[in-house]
Amino acid sequence: MSVISGLAAAAAVAAALSGQVAPAQERPGALARLLECRGVADTAARLACYDAAASALDSAERQGDVVVLDRAQVTESRRQMFGFEVPALPRLFGPSSDAEISSIETTLRTASQGRDGGWVFRLEDGSVWSQVDTAHASLSSRPGQAVRVRKAALGTFLLTVGGSRAVRVRRQ
């Protein structure tokens, strides 16, 4: 990643974490140069422009300066980020035409009670969720059981194991 791109990304993340709205992201230089080729009138010059710009874009992608994701990869990335509060997340993936993810379903890997008596859930998708409410929850927590985590009011989440009562949780 170039120093300028790195600084811009750091500024956007810092602004997002501070609650400020970051400016709209500009297209990466390699992509912008490729798109500028459309404006070249001469056919041979336009082809040469496209060839050079496509080569530069390919090189930037291979070096990690530009990351290209298809819609399925964006959807999976959003799913993996479910439960984390990252205000800049939508801008990271471009304009969203997908419906917002309001719940995930997976299976339970392990569940254990911490020293404070609250539950800690490790799910097959790799996420870890901790109980944040003080309500007593008696769960039948066998590995492989179906788990559903859904958004609740005021930025909280509810986790259900099998047919148990929902437990208020936070993503770790």
C-alpha positions, -999 to 999 in steps of 0.1 A, spaced: 0 0 0 14 34 -8 21 59 19 -7 82 7 -32 54 5 -22 42 40 -26 77 54 -60 82 38 -71 48 51 -58 57 86 -76 90 85 -109 74 74 -106 48 102 -97 75 128 -127 96 117 -150 67 118 -139 57 153 -143 93 166 -178 94 152 -170 119 124 -181 113 89 -152 106 66 -152 121 31 -163 98 3 -135 75 -9 -119 83 -42 -112 56 -66 -77 42 -65 -53 58 -89 -48 26 -110 -86 23 -115 -90 60 -122 -63 58 -149 -80 28 -165 -113 47 -167 -97 78 -181 -88 58 -212 -124 59 -223 -119 96 -231 -91 90 -256 -104 96 -291 -78 79 -313 -85 41 -314 -48 30 -313 -40 55 -285 -71 44 -265 -60 7 -269 -25 16 -258 -39 35 -228 -61 6 -218 -32 -19 -221 -9 3 -199 -36 10 -174 -48 -26 -172 -12 -37 -166 -8 -11 -139 -41 -21 -122 -31 -58 -124 3 -50 -108 -13 -29 -80 -37 -57 -72 -9 -83 -71 11 -61 -48 -18 -55 -25 -22 -17 -32 -56 -23 -46 -80 -50 -34 -108 -63 -56 -138 -81 -41 -168 -95 -58 -203 -92 -43 -201 -127 -27 -169 -118 -10 -183 -85 2 -214 -103 16 -192 -129 34 -170 -101 48 -200 -83 62 -213 -115 77 -179 -121 94 -180 -86 108 -215 -90 122 -216 -79 158 -186 -55 156 -193 -18 157 -174 -4 128 -191 28 116 -169 30 84 -177 -6 74 -203 3 47 -178 27 30 -151 0 30 -173 -22 7 -187 6 -15 -224 15 -19 -247 -11 -4 -275 -25 -25 -277 -56 -3 -301 -58 26 -284 -52 59 -275 -83 78 -298 -85 109 -289 -120 121 -265 -149 115 -271 -186 120 -243 -211 127 -235 -238 152 -220 -239 186 -184 -250 191 -183 -245 229 -201 -227 257 -187 -221 291 -195 -200 321 -169 -174 332 -160 -164 367 -188 -138 368 -213 -165 359 -219 -151 324 -217 -174 294 -190 -173 267 -200 -188 234 -175 -199 207 -192 -205 174 -181 -226 144 -177 -195 123 -149 -184 146 -168 -157 164 -168 -154 202 -197 -138 221 -200 -130 258 -231 -127 278 -236 -91 290 -269 -92 309 -271 -106 344 -301 -128 338 -297 -164 348 -296 -186 318 -297 -224 320 -286 -236 286 -283 -270 271 -250 -261 254 -239 -291 234 -214 -286 206 -231 -287 172 -263 -271 183 -279 -245 161 -271 -209 172 -288 -177 160 -275 -142 168 -297 -113 160 -297 -76 163 -317 -62 192 -326 -27 204 -300 0 210 -271 -18 192 -273 -50 213 -275 -86 202 -294 -116 213 -281 -151 211 -302 -183 211 -288 -218 214 -313 -244 202 -346 -236 217 -333 -218 248 -342 -183 259 -322 -155 243 -292 -142 260 -280 -106 255 -244 -108 242 -215 -87 228 -190 -98 201 -155 -103 214 
